Amino acid sequence: MNVFSRTLSAIILAILCVSSTALFAEAADVAPTPVPTAAAALPDPVAMVNGLPVAAIDLMRARKVLLGGQSASSLNPKQIRELDHKALNQLVSAELLYQAALKLEVKDLERKVDEKLAQGRARFTREQDFQNAIKNLDMTEKDLREYTRRDLIISSFVESTIVPGVQVTDQAARSFYDQNPEKFRRDEAVRASHILIGVDAKATDAEKKASREKIEKLRKELAAGADFAALAKANSTCPSSQQGGDLGFFGKGQMVPSFEKAAFGLKPGEVSDVVETQFGYHLIKLAEKKAAEAVAFDEAKPRIIEFLKGQKINGAVADFLTEARKTAKIEILLK
């Protein structure tokens, strides 16, 4: 469990945890921006930590992650400088943790690296999407492997030396629950299935027309009594086709607006008219609706404990780094 926020982990997560199958996330509309090319203007290394370098390319990758899809060109020089120093501070922290972590052996490290990389790769429906994600951060697979290896070493260190000393009582969890009632409201949610006839962004008018005609034909088949799940398995271009189009429960804000509006406007058992999104044409069948409600303490308790424990671990890691910096030789070369 890597619960503390560090740029090293964020870079890995930016690659391994953004799945190309998350078709309905609004963020999927945002085109990836390239790593800024101003690395040549940076000193290399940008810092030295106990005699070991922090490379300029690592700072550029960290900047990319902190920008979160925003273009660096939208920032003025002062903002970029502040962003770079924030990223560098996190990279120095990661390096201090890594150096401390090297004193401990991680059993089966290379196997764990292989497993984590395989899990990340499996999140992409196409190998090219995986390669593009790496390229977007100006990395090679070898670079990604090294980042993953370092992250696992740091995670193991935190798990073995810091986490065991962190405890959260039931009383603390209950107090948090009572003091934050707004956090324990379950919003209205629906469970729906869909059939997607995908349309490429570069599709011709003729191709779009053919896709529209296909979805209209499927709509007529459903009206005549055809089984929705069977049609989804046979025709839908979404990975959910393997589950008969079932998307599970989702709340508002999790789907693109036109899809959400149609799904929440249905009654259980109803099938929508054809819905057009940037992904193509959809038919949506509503299975179930859940009204907004308060989440009981017993249900929320495990998540509260995990959250509070994460906060305590963050604090413990910060305390460790404060002490580590007192004796470390850190030279910041970035001006």
Rosetta silent file (secondary structure, phi, psi, omega in degrees, C-alpha in Angstrom):
SEQUENCE: MNVFSRTLSAIILAILCVSSTALFAEAADVAPTPVPTAAAALPDPVAMVNGLPVAAIDLMRARKVLLGGQSASSLNPKQIRELDHKALNQLVSAELLYQAALKLEVKDLERKVDEKLAQGRARFTREQDFQNAIKNLDMTEKDLREYTRRDLIISSFVESTIVPGVQVTDQAARSFYDQNPEKFRRDEAVRASHILIGVDAKATDAEKKASREKIEKLRKELAAGADFAALAKANSTCPSSQQGGDLGFFGKGQMVPSFEKAAFGLKPGEVSDVVETQFGYHLIKLAEKKAAEAVAFDEAKPRIIEFLKGQKINGAVADFLTEARKTAKIEILLK
SCORE:     score description
SCORE:     0.000 S_00000001
   1 L     0.000  111.285 -178.957    0.000    0.000    0.000 S_00000001
   2 L  -102.159   84.110 -169.394    1.715    3.148   -1.200 S_00000001
   3 L   -91.638  -11.108 -179.064   -0.424    5.751    0.544 S_00000001
   4 L   -91.466  149.013 -174.607    1.969    8.680    0.637 S_00000001
   5 L   -93.356  116.863  177.121    2.116   11.143   -2.238 S_00000001
   6 L  -138.711  147.337 -176.032    5.479   11.420   -3.913 S_00000001
   7 H   -59.937  -37.710  179.608    6.389   12.519   -7.415 S_00000001
   8 H   -56.102  -47.772  179.337    8.223    9.263   -8.146 S_00000001
   9 H   -66.343  -37.928 -178.357    5.058    7.290   -7.516 S_00000001
  10 H   -62.863  -37.264  178.642    2.948    9.832   -9.374 S_00000001
  11 H   -63.489  -44.018  178.843    5.034    9.405  -12.516 S_00000001
  12 H   -64.951  -44.909 -179.184    4.527    5.654  -12.418 S_00000001
  13 H   -63.400  -33.638  179.106    0.824    6.028  -11.681 S_00000001
  14 H   -60.300  -28.918 -179.883    0.470    8.455  -14.573 S_00000001
  15 H   -91.629  -49.191 -169.059    1.508    5.614  -16.839 S_00000001
  16 H   -85.063  -19.530 -173.391    0.167    2.505  -15.152 S_00000001
  17 L  -111.142    8.918  174.414   -3.123    3.718  -13.720 S_00000001
  18 L  -106.416  100.873 -173.969   -4.623    5.592  -16.666 S_00000001
  19 L   -87.315  135.680  177.426   -6.489    2.921  -18.590 S_00000001
  20 L   -71.857   -7.167  178.348   -7.408    3.395  -22.212 S_00000001
  21 L   -91.546   -0.883  176.935  -10.583    1.442  -21.464 S_00000001
  22 L   -77.936   70.367 -167.302  -11.955    4.189  -19.222 S_00000001
  23 L   -66.992  -26.109 -170.461  -14.118    5.218  -22.130 S_00000001
  24 L  -105.622    1.676  177.084  -16.561    7.437  -20.325 S_00000001
  25 L   -69.351  132.442 -178.246  -14.296    9.507  -18.103 S_00000001
  26 H   -60.188  -30.553 -178.950  -14.557   13.123  -19.167 S_00000001
  27 H   -64.919  -17.421 -179.507  -10.813   13.405  -18.828 S_00000001
  28 H   -66.147  -16.348  177.881  -10.449   10.996  -21.721 S_00000001
  29 H   -73.196  -20.543 -172.778  -11.331   13.921  -23.954 S_00000001
  30 L   -83.849  122.912  179.830   -8.121   15.724  -23.039 S_00000001
  31 L   -72.651  140.022  179.263   -5.276   15.108  -25.447 S_00000001
  32 L   -65.677  140.232  178.059   -1.946   14.305  -23.759 S_00000001
  33 L   -99.930  143.998 -177.993    0.538   17.142  -23.805 S_00000001
  34 L   -70.005  157.084  173.834    4.196   16.444  -24.502 S_00000001
  35 L   -60.942  129.845  179.969    6.869   16.794  -21.862 S_00000001
  36 L   -53.605  144.903 -173.346    8.077   20.405  -22.080 S_00000001
  37 L   -95.874   17.123 -177.346   11.270   20.676  -24.067 S_00000001
  38 H   -83.116   12.002 -177.761   12.927   23.229  -21.819 S_00000001
  39 H   -59.280  -31.371 -178.766   15.137   20.566  -20.247 S_00000001
  40 H   -62.777  -24.921 -178.762   18.085   21.949  -22.162 S_00000001
  41 H   -83.438   -8.463 -179.315   17.763   25.188  -20.138 S_00000001
  42 L   -92.185  149.674  171.300   18.070   23.275  -16.847 S_00000001
  43 L   -69.036  153.932  177.848   21.325   22.308  -15.182 S_00000001
  44 L  -136.651  111.069    8.281   21.954   18.580  -15.204 S_00000001
  45 L   -77.563  167.004  178.579   21.871   17.332  -12.536 S_00000001
  46 L   -91.840  -12.420  178.140   19.380   19.680  -10.888 S_00000001
  47 E  -163.249  159.278  172.419   20.406   18.554   -7.398 S_00000001
  48 E  -124.146  131.926 -179.631   22.824   16.303   -5.536 S_00000001
  49 E  -123.024  108.011 -176.501   21.636   14.223   -2.588 S_00000001
  50 L    52.607   40.888  176.337   24.422   12.694   -0.520 S_00000001
  51 L    85.294   -1.953 -179.648   26.617   12.753   -3.601 S_00000001
  52 E  -108.597  140.018 -171.665   24.036   11.184   -5.928 S_00000001
  53 E   -82.972  150.088  165.737   22.443   13.179   -8.774 S_00000001
  54 E  -108.537  113.997 -170.627   18.823   14.079   -9.438 S_00000001
  55 L   -74.938  151.381  178.298   18.647   14.275  -13.220 S_00000001
  56 H   -61.414  -36.822 -178.276   17.063   17.116  -15.188 S_00000001
  57 H   -65.253  -32.544  176.455   14.917   14.648  -17.146 S_00000001
  58 H   -66.317  -37.664  177.012   13.392   13.416  -13.872 S_00000001
  59 H   -65.550  -39.628  179.386   12.453   16.993  -13.041 S_00000001
  60 H   -65.174  -39.010  177.855   10.858   17.428  -16.461 S_00000001
  61 H   -67.046  -40.475  178.815    8.818   14.261  -15.991 S_00000001
  62 H   -65.127  -39.689  177.134    7.767   15.407  -12.520 S_00000001
  63 H   -59.818  -43.748  179.987    6.770   18.789  -13.933 S_00000001
  64 H   -57.373  -44.829 -178.687    4.650   17.018  -16.517 S_00000001
  65 H   -66.346  -43.306 -179.499    2.812   15.061  -13.822 S_00000001
  66 H   -66.407  -29.792  177.644    2.231   18.117  -11.640 S_00000001
  67 H   -67.964  -27.054  175.827    0.860   20.031  -14.623 S_00000001
  68 L    59.245   38.760  178.902   -1.825   17.347  -14.919 S_00000001
  69 L    96.629  -14.556  177.272   -2.394   17.842  -18.647 S_00000001
  70 L   -74.134  143.356  179.622   -2.055   21.635  -18.538 S_00000001
  71 L   -78.535  137.779  177.977    0.442   23.067  -21.005 S_00000001
  72 H   -63.052  -23.480 -179.185    3.564   24.654  -19.549 S_00000001
  73 H   -66.277  -15.823  179.769    3.114   27.466  -22.085 S_00000001
  74 H   -82.944   -6.375 -179.128    0.146   28.686  -20.022 S_00000001
  75 L  -103.549  147.853  175.166    2.467   29.500  -17.107 S_00000001
  76 L   -85.399  167.915 -176.604    4.719   32.501  -16.741 S_00000001
  77 H   -55.280  -37.568  179.816    8.421   32.060  -15.872 S_00000001
  78 H   -65.676  -41.075  179.743    7.809   32.667  -12.152 S_00000001
  79 H   -66.243  -39.502  178.065    5.080   30.009  -12.038 S_00000001
  80 H   -64.727  -40.984  179.408    7.285   27.499  -13.876 S_00000001
  81 H   -62.451  -43.970  178.445   10.124   28.183  -11.459 S_00000001
  82 H   -63.332  -40.586  178.421    7.804   27.621   -8.474 S_00000001
  83 H   -63.573  -43.542 -179.221    6.483   24.429  -10.057 S_00000001
  84 H   -63.785  -40.564 -179.997   10.000   23.155  -10.731 S_00000001
  85 H   -70.335  -33.333  174.513   11.121   23.781   -7.165 S_00000001
  86 H   -64.067  -46.552  178.713    8.026   22.020   -5.827 S_00000001
  87 H   -62.644  -41.807 -178.469    8.755   19.033   -8.070 S_00000001
  88 H   -65.477  -38.548  177.664   12.425   19.075   -7.129 S_00000001
  89 H   -59.651  -41.011  178.600   11.605   19.107   -3.422 S_00000001
  90 H   -69.389  -37.144  178.352    9.515   15.957   -3.920 S_00000001
  91 H   -66.721  -38.648  176.321   12.238   14.308   -5.976 S_00000001
  92 H   -63.749  -41.803  177.264   14.797   15.040   -3.261 S_00000001
  93 H   -60.715  -43.758  178.770   12.416   13.521   -0.711 S_00000001
  94 H   -61.806  -39.388 -179.801   12.010   10.441   -2.907 S_00000001
  95 H   -67.052  -39.566  177.381   15.795   10.148   -3.216 S_00000001
  96 H   -63.725  -42.915  177.235   16.246   10.366    0.556 S_00000001
  97 H   -63.429  -41.941 -178.706   13.643    7.649    1.061 S_00000001
  98 H   -63.251  -44.656 -179.534   15.250    5.522   -1.647 S_00000001
  99 H   -63.147  -39.084  176.947   18.704    5.829   -0.134 S_00000001
 100 H   -67.461  -38.410 -176.224   17.340    4.830    3.287 S_00000001
 101 H   -68.545  -26.964 -178.675   15.353    1.993    1.740 S_00000001
 102 L   -64.001  -16.433  179.321   18.425    0.488    0.065 S_00000001
 103 L   -74.196  -15.628  179.508   19.601   -0.619    3.506 S_00000001
 104 L  -108.302  143.743  178.573   16.756   -3.145    3.558 S_00000001
 105 L   -87.015  135.492  175.085   16.428   -6.141    1.261 S_00000001
 106 L  -103.435  115.455 -177.167   13.236   -6.530   -0.738 S_00000001
 107 L   -68.730  136.616  177.780   12.475  -10.201   -1.262 S_00000001
 108 L    55.554   40.930 -174.621   11.680  -11.230   -4.854 S_00000001
 109 H   -59.196  -49.350 -175.173   12.096   -7.634   -6.011 S_00000001
 110 H   -65.380  -33.743  176.335   12.509   -8.325   -9.721 S_00000001
 111 H   -65.567  -40.925  179.048    9.470  -10.615   -9.738 S_00000001
 112 H   -65.885  -36.826  175.639    7.424   -7.895   -8.076 S_00000001
 113 H   -62.328  -46.703  179.085    8.642   -5.384  -10.663 S_00000001
 114 H   -57.306  -43.932 -177.561    7.586   -7.765  -13.438 S_00000001
 115 H   -65.583  -42.977 -178.852    4.155   -8.202  -11.857 S_00000001
 116 H   -66.524  -40.326  177.799    3.540   -4.483  -11.413 S_00000001
 117 H   -65.424  -39.786  179.179    4.583   -3.726  -14.978 S_00000001
 118 H   -65.008  -40.024  178.257    2.361   -6.528  -16.276 S_00000001
 119 H   -62.792  -42.512  179.000   -0.590   -5.187  -14.289 S_00000001
 120 H   -64.835  -43.457  179.954   -0.039   -1.736  -15.726 S_00000001
 121 H   -62.659  -35.999 -177.265    0.275   -3.001  -19.266 S_00000001
 122 H   -67.889  -17.294  179.420   -2.936   -5.001  -18.897 S_00000001
 123 L   -72.547  -14.308 -178.277   -4.873   -1.802  -18.233 S_00000001
 124 L  -100.878  135.556  179.896   -4.450   -0.818  -21.868 S_00000001
 125 L   -74.956  -24.077  179.715   -6.569   -2.397  -24.575 S_00000001
 126 L  -128.468  142.032  177.583   -3.826   -1.846  -27.141 S_00000001
 127 H   -59.629  -35.337 -178.081   -0.058   -2.195  -26.854 S_00000001
 128 H   -64.726  -34.544  177.196    0.320    1.048  -28.794 S_00000001
 129 H   -63.443  -40.431  177.441   -1.631    2.927  -26.104 S_00000001
 130 H   -62.617  -45.941  179.687    0.810    1.630  -23.505 S_00000001
 131 H   -63.509  -38.025  179.295    3.773    2.693  -25.635 S_00000001
 132 H   -65.273  -37.654  179.365    2.231    6.134  -26.187 S_00000001
 133 H   -62.904  -39.874  177.495    1.788    6.594  -22.431 S_00000001
 134 H   -67.426  -46.567 -178.146    5.486    5.923  -21.906 S_00000001
 135 H   -61.741  -33.764 -178.522    6.497    8.136  -24.803 S_00000001
 136 H   -61.885  -24.265  175.980    4.323   10.956  -23.491 S_00000001
 137 L  -104.692   18.362  177.125    6.667   11.189  -20.495 S_00000001
 138 L    54.596   48.639 -178.099    9.754   10.866  -22.684 S_00000001
 139 L  -124.588  160.444  169.761   10.539    7.434  -21.245 S_00000001
 140 L  -108.863  170.359  176.372   11.592    4.027  -22.460 S_00000001
 141 H   -62.773  -32.409  177.144   10.450    0.710  -21.017 S_00000001
 142 H   -64.159  -42.258  176.597   13.846    0.493  -19.341 S_00000001
 143 H   -60.699  -46.116 -178.612   13.204    3.853  -17.652 S_00000001
 144 H   -60.949  -40.171  179.055    9.763    2.709  -16.534 S_00000001
 145 H   -62.333  -41.379 -179.666   11.217   -0.469  -15.079 S_00000001
 146 H   -67.535  -41.599  176.352   13.740    1.525  -13.050 S_00000001
 147 H   -59.793  -45.067 -178.692   11.062    3.917  -11.764 S_00000001
 148 H   -63.579  -41.530  179.946    8.902    0.940  -10.798 S_00000001
 149 H   -62.048  -47.196  179.435   11.807   -0.766   -9.087 S_00000001
 150 H   -62.610  -41.879 -179.232   12.655    2.332   -7.052 S_00000001
 151 H   -62.858  -41.568  178.696    9.020    2.849   -6.121 S_00000001
 152 H   -65.792  -37.348  178.101    8.685   -0.725   -4.866 S_00000001
 153 H   -64.314  -44.550  178.343   11.844   -0.359   -2.802 S_00000001
 154 H   -64.326  -45.502  179.883   10.520    2.845   -1.205 S_00000001
 155 H   -58.246  -42.513  179.745    7.081    1.308   -0.634 S_00000001
 156 H   -63.249  -39.547  178.707    8.647   -1.716    1.051 S_00000001
 157 H   -62.702  -47.441  179.805   10.670    0.568    3.318 S_00000001
 158 H   -63.059  -43.786 -179.413    7.601    2.542    4.359 S_00000001
 159 H   -61.373  -39.645 -173.176    5.589   -0.646    4.878 S_00000001
 160 H   -88.682  -25.688 -174.532    8.229   -2.285    7.032 S_00000001
 161 H  -111.194  -24.901 -175.425    9.545    0.662    9.060 S_00000001
 162 L  -110.357  -46.821 -175.682    6.761    3.248    9.307 S_00000001
 163 H   -58.025  -41.964 -178.093    3.386    1.564    8.827 S_00000001
 164 H   -57.607  -25.321 -179.090    3.722   -0.858   11.778 S_00000001
 165 H   -88.399    2.153 -177.050    3.901    2.095   14.176 S_00000001
 166 L  -104.575  124.054  179.608    0.699    3.680   12.889 S_00000001
 167 L  -132.508  145.786  175.862   -2.590    2.790   14.560 S_00000001
 168 L  -127.365  123.983 -177.663   -6.122    4.231   14.304 S_00000001
 169 L   -83.081  159.473  175.153   -8.649    3.456   17.055 S_00000001
 170 H   -60.515  -35.362 -179.986  -12.344    2.797   16.559 S_00000001
 171 H   -63.828  -41.147  178.479  -13.004    5.881   18.682 S_00000001
 172 H   -64.498  -39.789  179.134  -10.979    8.062   16.312 S_00000001
 173 H   -64.424  -42.270 -179.604  -12.891    6.643   13.355 S_00000001
 174 H   -65.435  -39.864  179.333  -16.230    7.317   15.055 S_00000001
 175 H   -62.773  -41.937  178.893  -15.231   10.883   15.897 S_00000001
 176 H   -63.143  -42.122  179.492  -14.284   11.529   12.284 S_00000001
 177 H   -61.412  -46.913 -177.183  -17.611   10.097   11.124 S_00000001
 178 H   -68.022  -31.836 -176.623  -19.629   12.231   13.546 S_00000001
 179 H   -85.884   -9.311 -176.796  -17.701   15.404   12.716 S_00000001
 180 L  -133.262   57.294 -175.925  -17.969   15.016    8.950 S_00000001
 181 H   -60.223  -29.904 -179.072  -21.540   13.935    8.122 S_00000001
 182 H   -66.289  -21.337 -179.971  -21.357   15.545    4.671 S_00000001
 183 H   -80.049  -10.639 -174.318  -18.628   13.103    3.692 S_00000001
 184 H  -119.157   40.457  170.844  -20.866   10.124    4.294 S_00000001
 185 E  -104.491  126.223  175.930  -23.718   10.856    1.948 S_00000001
 186 E   -91.149  116.758 -179.522  -24.114    8.375   -0.889 S_00000001
 187 L   -68.839  162.355  174.885  -25.225   10.253   -3.985 S_00000001
 188 L   -55.350  138.193 -179.697  -27.869    8.942   -6.335 S_00000001
 189 E  -140.842  156.314  176.886  -26.434    6.187   -8.516 S_00000001
 190 E  -130.976  154.088  171.092  -27.601    3.976  -11.353 S_00000001
 191 E  -113.521  126.008 -175.601  -26.576    0.640  -12.741 S_00000001
 192 E  -141.132  158.679  171.647  -26.771    0.458  -16.495 S_00000001
 193 E  -117.802  158.611  177.382  -25.648   -1.546  -19.484 S_00000001
 194 E  -147.639  159.757  170.564  -24.920   -0.183  -22.914 S_00000001
 195 E  -116.134  125.012  179.157  -24.200   -1.138  -26.468 S_00000001
 196 E  -113.754  126.835  167.640  -21.588    1.018  -28.157 S_00000001
 197 E  -105.794   98.570 -172.679  -21.027    1.209  -31.875 S_00000001
 198 E   -66.103  145.678  176.775  -17.736    3.052  -31.837 S_00000001
 199 L  -127.994  122.788  178.734  -16.931    5.802  -34.307 S_00000001
 200 L   -65.910  145.956 -179.326  -13.352    6.871  -34.915 S_00000001
 201 L   -60.005  -25.517 -178.902  -12.645   10.580  -34.547 S_00000001
 202 L   -99.907   13.231 -177.228  -11.397   10.584  -38.147 S_00000001
 203 L   -63.270  145.805  177.033  -14.354    8.639  -39.534 S_00000001
 204 L   -77.815  167.537  177.701  -15.878    9.803  -42.811 S_00000001
 205 H   -60.326  -36.384  179.844  -19.516   10.859  -43.109 S_00000001
 206 H   -66.082  -39.827  179.134  -20.238    7.547  -44.816 S_00000001
 207 H   -68.146  -40.442  177.254  -18.674    5.592  -41.936 S_00000001
 208 H   -62.858  -40.893  179.612  -20.624    7.601  -39.381 S_00000001
 209 H   -63.172  -41.101 -179.651  -23.831    6.966  -41.317 S_00000001
 210 H   -64.552  -40.761  178.520  -23.138    3.230  -41.404 S_00000001
 211 H   -65.083  -40.342  179.154  -22.538    3.172  -37.619 S_00000001
 212 H   -64.444  -41.335  179.200  -25.731    5.117  -37.028 S_00000001
 213 H   -64.857  -35.940  179.958  -27.699    2.720  -39.198 S_00000001
 214 H   -66.840  -44.687 -179.059  -26.261   -0.239  -37.296 S_00000001
 215 H   -67.704  -34.720  177.042  -27.259    1.130  -33.890 S_00000001
 216 H   -64.943  -37.998  178.335  -30.731    1.997  -35.205 S_00000001
 217 H   -64.399  -41.930  178.342  -31.092   -1.591  -36.435 S_00000001
 218 H   -65.096  -35.914  178.110  -30.117   -2.888  -32.993 S_00000001
 219 H   -61.700  -40.663  178.512  -32.662   -0.550  -31.408 S_00000001
 220 H   -66.842  -38.439  178.764  -35.401   -2.102  -33.561 S_00000001
 221 H   -64.053  -39.019  177.995  -34.267   -5.599  -32.611 S_00000001
 222 H   -65.618  -41.518  179.116  -34.527   -4.690  -28.938 S_00000001
 223 H   -62.415  -27.680 -179.934  -37.992   -3.244  -29.456 S_00000001
 224 L   -86.491    0.069  175.006  -38.966   -6.554  -31.043 S_00000001
 225 L   110.814    6.085  179.755  -37.848   -8.445  -27.946 S_00000001
 226 L   -65.197  153.414 -179.288  -34.157   -9.238  -28.518 S_00000001
 227 L   -79.432  126.163 -175.859  -31.987   -9.802  -25.451 S_00000001
 228 H   -62.217  -48.351 -177.238  -29.918   -6.702  -24.599 S_00000001
 229 H   -61.202  -39.758 -179.856  -26.955   -8.574  -23.108 S_00000001
 230 H   -65.505  -42.067  178.273  -26.746  -10.915  -26.098 S_00000001
 231 H   -65.961  -37.537  178.520  -26.757   -8.019  -28.549 S_00000001
 232 H   -63.258  -45.857  179.927  -24.101   -6.227  -26.498 S_00000001
 233 H   -60.843  -36.923 -175.220  -21.838   -9.278  -26.504 S_00000001
 234 H   -84.492  -23.800 -169.589  -22.226   -9.699  -30.244 S_00000001
 235 H  -127.389  -27.677 -172.799  -22.042   -6.070  -31.359 S_00000001
 236 L   -67.979  139.815  178.728  -20.710   -3.603  -28.781 S_00000001
 237 L   -94.273    2.851  176.770  -17.212   -2.230  -29.365 S_00000001
 238 L   -86.289  144.455  177.054  -16.785   -1.383  -25.665 S_00000001
 239 H   -56.033  -21.999  178.728  -14.780   -3.812  -23.475 S_00000001
 240 H   -66.790   -9.379  178.677  -17.924   -4.051  -21.306 S_00000001
 241 H   -56.854  -30.320 -179.034  -19.395   -6.208  -24.079 S_00000001
 242 H   -64.859  -22.384  177.165  -17.822   -9.207  -22.317 S_00000001
 243 H  -106.034   24.683 -178.696  -20.235   -8.582  -19.427 S_00000001
 244 L    70.219   23.093  179.433  -23.207   -8.043  -21.710 S_00000001
 245 L    87.428    0.986 -175.521  -22.573   -4.296  -21.657 S_00000001
 246 E   -66.782  123.883  178.940  -22.874   -4.051  -17.855 S_00000001
 247 E  -101.532   -1.400 -176.805  -21.133   -0.921  -16.534 S_00000001
 248 E    71.543 -167.024  179.278  -22.006   -1.500  -12.883 S_00000001
 249 E   -82.401  142.833  173.131  -23.118    1.358  -10.644 S_00000001
 250 E  -148.842  149.893  179.150  -21.982    4.905  -11.341 S_00000001
 251 E  -101.522 -177.050  179.753  -22.882    8.310   -9.985 S_00000001
 252 L   -71.200  142.823 -179.030  -23.194   11.699  -11.565 S_00000001
 253 L    92.623   -3.393 -178.731  -20.010   13.165  -12.942 S_00000001
 254 L   -96.763  -16.151  179.595  -18.507    9.801  -13.868 S_00000001
 255 L  -118.483  164.545  175.547  -19.750    9.669  -17.443 S_00000001
 256 L   -64.749  150.829 -169.708  -19.722   12.174  -20.268 S_00000001
 257 H   -53.407  -45.990 -176.562  -22.720   14.546  -19.961 S_00000001
 258 H   -65.789  -36.930  177.917  -24.914   13.205  -22.766 S_00000001
 259 H   -67.322  -46.097 -179.766  -24.474    9.611  -21.586 S_00000001
 260 H   -60.227  -46.335 -177.717  -25.150   10.564  -17.960 S_00000001
 261 H   -59.475  -43.433 -179.722  -28.268   12.569  -18.816 S_00000001
 262 H   -66.614  -44.770 -176.615  -29.753    9.689  -20.785 S_00000001
 263 H   -64.078  -45.738 -177.471  -28.919    7.040  -18.155 S_00000001
 264 H   -73.790  -15.238  178.720  -30.299    8.992  -15.204 S_00000001
 265 L   -87.191   -5.385 -178.826  -33.437    9.850  -17.178 S_00000001
 266 L   -88.588  160.607  170.013  -34.439    6.221  -17.635 S_00000001
 267 L  -101.244  152.943  179.175  -36.626    4.016  -15.460 S_00000001
 268 L   -51.602  129.668 -179.534  -35.422    0.525  -14.503 S_00000001
 269 L    94.296  -16.376 -179.102  -35.864   -1.786  -17.484 S_00000001
 270 L   -78.883  150.779  174.790  -36.087    1.044  -20.023 S_00000001
 271 E  -114.596  136.056 -177.071  -33.814    1.333  -23.052 S_00000001
 272 L   -74.449  166.005  163.669  -32.780    4.756  -24.287 S_00000001
 273 L   -70.140  177.167  178.794  -33.017    6.195  -27.747 S_00000001
 274 L   -64.891  129.728  179.134  -29.708    6.372  -29.580 S_00000001
 275 E  -113.259  127.930 -179.811  -27.256    8.517  -27.610 S_00000001
 276 E  -102.211  131.196  172.012  -24.310   10.112  -29.391 S_00000001
 277 E  -131.197 -178.261  178.412  -21.014   10.850  -27.612 S_00000001
 278 L   -66.948  -12.167 -179.137  -17.476   11.426  -28.792 S_00000001
 279 L   -91.711  -15.683 -178.848  -17.002    7.652  -28.619 S_00000001
 280 E   139.953 -145.456 -176.755  -19.804    6.781  -31.017 S_00000001
 281 E  -113.830  135.820 -175.438  -23.454    5.731  -30.695 S_00000001
 282 E  -123.554  149.194  161.943  -24.944    4.104  -27.596 S_00000001
 283 E  -118.304  129.979 -173.920  -28.056    2.292  -26.503 S_00000001
 284 E  -118.422  132.018  175.284  -28.418    2.359  -22.721 S_00000001
 285 E  -117.424  124.087 -179.773  -30.523    0.033  -20.574 S_00000001
 286 E   -86.067  130.021  178.784  -31.125    0.979  -16.963 S_00000001
 287 E   -98.056  -41.170 -172.000  -31.043   -1.904  -14.502 S_00000001
 288 E  -159.553  149.266  174.515  -31.381   -0.221  -11.115 S_00000001
 289 E  -121.587  140.310  174.197  -31.479    3.119   -9.340 S_00000001
 290 E  -119.441  126.848  179.411  -30.203    3.901   -5.858 S_00000001
 291 L   -74.392  159.063  175.556  -31.459    7.018   -4.098 S_00000001
 292 L   -63.997  142.317 -177.742  -29.125    9.325   -2.205 S_00000001
 293 E  -159.698  164.340  175.337  -28.685    8.215    1.403 S_00000001
 294 E   -80.657  140.065  177.497  -26.458    8.435    4.455 S_00000001
 295 L   -87.595  127.506 -178.950  -23.769    5.764    4.733 S_00000001
 296 L   -65.576  151.458 -177.876  -23.919    3.900    8.045 S_00000001
 297 H   -58.337  -44.459 -177.703  -20.856    4.090   10.303 S_00000001
 298 H   -59.787  -34.361  177.890  -20.216    0.344   10.202 S_00000001
 299 H   -74.295  -37.935 -176.862  -20.073    0.485    6.412 S_00000001
 300 H   -80.187  -21.603 -171.912  -17.891    3.578    6.344 S_00000001
 301 H   -51.925  -49.097 -178.814  -15.571    2.493    9.169 S_00000001
 302 H   -58.951  -39.576 -179.727  -12.998    0.522    7.102 S_00000001
 303 H   -70.418  -36.030  177.913  -12.578    3.436    4.675 S_00000001
 304 H   -63.981  -45.949  179.493  -12.319    5.949    7.523 S_00000001
 305 H   -61.431  -41.969  178.585   -9.623    3.900    9.219 S_00000001
 306 H   -62.298  -42.996 -180.000   -7.748    3.579    5.939 S_00000001
 307 H   -63.435  -49.624 -178.866   -8.001    7.343    5.357 S_00000001
 308 H   -65.102  -36.220  177.027   -6.884    8.288    8.864 S_00000001
 309 H   -65.050  -40.911  177.277   -4.098    5.744    8.737 S_00000001
 310 H   -60.335  -41.138  177.649   -2.956    7.209    5.434 S_00000001
 311 H   -62.060  -43.072 -179.937   -2.850   10.673    6.994 S_00000001
 312 H   -65.833  -38.807  177.821   -0.780    9.372    9.885 S_00000001
 313 H   -65.040  -42.455  176.176    1.601    7.596    7.538 S_00000001
 314 H   -55.609  -45.445  179.882    1.992   10.792    5.523 S_00000001
 315 H   -64.001  -39.998  179.576    2.839   12.596    8.740 S_00000001
 316 H   -67.417  -38.838  176.669    5.288    9.913    9.804 S_00000001
 317 H   -64.122  -42.910  178.676    6.998    9.988    6.410 S_00000001
 318 H   -61.146  -41.282  177.547    7.225   13.790    6.635 S_00000001
 319 H   -63.449  -41.445  178.504    8.783   13.489   10.101 S_00000001
 320 H   -60.652  -43.730 -178.553   11.266   10.930    8.790 S_00000001
 321 H   -67.306  -36.361  176.928   12.252   13.253    5.949 S_00000001
 322 H   -59.300  -44.101  178.413   12.647   16.217    8.296 S_00000001
 323 H   -68.975  -40.414 -178.806   15.144   14.230   10.326 S_00000001
 324 H   -63.340  -36.986 -179.128   16.861   12.826    7.231 S_00000001
 325 H   -68.025  -24.860 -178.983   17.400   16.309    5.814 S_00000001
 326 H   -65.288  -32.124 -176.556   19.193   17.399    8.989 S_00000001
 327 H  -109.622   -8.534 -178.584   22.088   15.048    8.331 S_00000001
 328 L   -79.104  152.141  173.397   21.908   14.732    4.520 S_00000001
 329 L   -99.264  103.892 -176.339   24.160   16.667    2.180 S_00000001
 330 E  -117.071  123.068  178.765   21.740   18.271   -0.270 S_00000001
 331 E  -117.753  114.394  177.682   22.921   20.625   -2.981 S_00000001
 332 E   -90.682  117.424 -177.453   20.225   22.340   -5.068 S_00000001
 333 L   -99.299  -10.357  177.281   21.667   23.280   -8.454 S_00000001
 334 L   -79.507  126.323 -179.119   18.417   24.568   -9.925 S_00000001
 335 L   -93.668    0.000    0.000   18.286   28.336   -9.713 S_00000001
